[in-house]
């Protein structure tokens, strides 16, 4: 759910942002307002 507009649809992709033994970081982009945020596993 988009923290900015509350939309329930978003694109997401996962990136290894730090060292290989760190968990993946997931980036989300809202399909409605275009806001991008990230979550850590």
PLY file of the C-alpha trace (Angstrom):
ply
format ascii 1.0
element vertex 41
property float x
property float y
property float z
element edge 40
property int vertex1
property int vertex2
end_header
0.00 0.00 0.00
1.40 3.37 -0.99
2.27 5.41 2.12
1.57 8.62 0.21
-1.80 8.08 -1.53
-3.04 4.73 -0.17
-3.18 3.00 -3.57
-2.93 -0.79 -3.39
-1.02 -1.36 -6.64
2.71 -0.90 -7.03
5.56 -2.15 -9.17
8.43 -3.61 -7.22
11.96 -4.79 -7.79
14.64 -6.20 -5.53
18.20 -4.90 -5.29
21.25 -6.13 -3.40
22.24 -2.75 -1.98
25.04 -3.77 0.36
27.20 -6.88 0.74
26.04 -10.26 -0.55
25.23 -11.57 2.93
22.82 -8.70 3.63
19.11 -9.16 2.86
17.67 -7.80 -0.37
16.11 -4.35 -0.44
12.76 -4.16 -2.22
11.80 -0.97 -3.98
8.16 -0.15 -4.69
6.68 2.40 -7.08
3.01 3.32 -6.82
1.07 2.84 -10.05
-1.18 5.79 -9.19
0.98 8.65 -7.87
4.46 7.40 -8.81
5.84 7.59 -5.28
8.82 5.28 -4.71
9.71 3.74 -1.36
11.74 0.80 -0.12
11.43 -2.03 2.36
14.10 -4.29 3.79
13.51 -8.02 4.13
0 1
1 2
2 3
3 4
4 5
5 6
6 7
7 8
8 9
9 10
10 11
11 12
12 13
13 14
14 15
15 16
16 17
17 18
18 19
19 20
20 21
21 22
22 23
23 24
24 25
25 26
26 27
27 28
28 29
29 30
30 31
31 32
32 33
33 34
34 35
35 36
36 37
37 38
38 39
39 40
